[in-house]
Amino acid sequence: MITKGIRGAITVDNNSSEALKNATLELLSELFSKNDIKDEYISHIIFTTTSDLNADFPAKFARINFGLSDTAMMCFNELDVPNSLRMCLRILIVLNCDENFTPNFVYLKGAEMLRK
């Protein structure tokens, strides 16, 4: 087995706990589904938000709603680059996997522009 990262991002409707929860769960659901992720293969998950999103911790929603209580998770602020995408949540799932595994990155809503 080797370790690979799976990236994803989504824009959040507003800076509220509910909006952050909805965006976190939507993005995680897509990442898990498109990559057929099994909990036991997750090494750790890193969540970043732009500085305008501080209503809650995205890792909390992953722990509660995905049952990831034994997974190491951390939340950080994204680098505040002028003219960059605002209201954005990014997730990096670090996964132990086979060498031939190809990650499927997921970019939703306004974050789709990050891949163009």
C-alpha positions as a printed Julia matrix, in Angstrom:
116×3 Matrix{Float64}:
   0.0    0.0     0.0
   0.98   3.59   -0.61
  -0.47   6.95    0.48
  -2.29   9.34   -1.86
  -4.27  12.52   -1.36
  -7.74  13.24   -2.68
  -8.62  16.92   -3.03
 -11.98  18.61   -3.1
 -13.49  22.06   -2.7
 -16.91  23.68   -2.48
 -18.19  27.19   -1.96
 -20.42  27.79    1.07
 -23.63  29.84    0.88
 -22.98  31.9     4.01
 -20.95  31.95    7.21
 -23.31  29.95    9.4
 -22.9   26.62   11.14
 -25.75  25.13    9.09
 -24.33  26.27    5.74
 -20.87  24.98    6.67
 -22.38  21.66    7.76
 -24.32  21.29    4.51
 -21.28  22.1     2.36
 -19.0   19.77    4.36
 -21.41  16.85    4.11
 -22.1   17.44    0.41
 -18.4   17.55   -0.47
 -17.46  14.59    1.73
 -20.33  12.53    0.29
 -19.11  13.2    -3.25
 -15.47  12.49   -2.36
 -16.39   9.2    -0.65
 -18.71   8.14   -3.47
 -16.44   9.01   -6.42
 -13.43   7.36   -4.77
 -15.11   4.38   -3.09
 -13.45   5.35    0.22
 -13.5    2.9     3.12
 -13.06   4.5     6.55
 -10.32   2.07    7.59
  -8.05   3.27    4.75
  -8.15   6.95    5.74
  -4.88   8.16    7.24
  -6.13  11.67    8.05
  -8.25  14.53    6.73
  -7.32  18.21    6.48
 -10.02  20.86    6.17
  -9.27  24.46    5.2
 -11.62  27.41    4.95
 -11.15  30.9     3.64
 -10.95  33.55    6.35
 -14.61  34.51    5.85
 -15.78  31.07    7.08
 -15.42  30.7    10.84
 -18.88  29.75   12.12
 -17.91  26.16   12.98
 -15.39  23.35   12.54
 -15.91  21.23    9.38
 -14.17  18.27   11.05
 -16.94  18.19   13.66
 -19.51  17.43   10.96
 -17.34  14.67    9.48
 -16.9   13.09   12.91
 -20.6   13.25   13.82
 -22.25  12.52   10.45
 -19.7   10.13    8.93
 -18.75   8.37   12.18
 -15.07   9.26   11.77
 -14.36   9.44   15.5
 -11.08   7.48   15.15
  -9.76   9.48   12.18
  -7.23  12.27   12.73
  -8.68  15.53   11.4
  -7.56  19.15   11.57
  -9.08  22.46   10.46
  -6.98  25.37    9.17
  -7.42  28.73    7.48
  -6.54  28.86    3.81
  -3.87  31.37    2.77
  -5.6   34.73    2.23
  -4.47  35.53   -1.31
  -5.85  38.78   -2.81
  -8.59  38.23   -5.42
  -8.86  34.5    -4.65
 -12.11  32.55   -4.32
 -14.04  33.51   -1.17
 -16.39  31.43    1.0
 -14.52  28.26    0.08
 -14.09  25.0     1.99
 -11.32  22.66    0.85
 -10.78  19.07    1.95
  -7.73  16.86    1.57
  -8.31  13.19    2.4
  -5.05  11.28    2.81
  -5.69   7.65    2.0
  -3.71   4.41    2.25
  -4.38   2.67   -1.07
  -3.08   0.43   -3.81
  -0.49   1.88   -6.19
  -2.9    1.78   -9.12
  -5.57   3.87   -7.33
  -6.32   7.08   -9.23
  -7.89   9.81   -7.08
 -11.01  11.52   -8.4
 -10.92  15.13   -7.26
 -14.24  16.89   -6.64
 -14.93  20.6    -7.12
 -18.5   21.77   -6.49
 -20.48  24.97   -6.92
 -18.27  28.06   -7.27
 -15.15  25.99   -6.57
 -15.43  24.43  -10.04
 -13.52  27.49  -11.29
 -10.44  26.28   -9.38
  -9.96  23.51  -11.99
 -10.43  25.63  -15.14
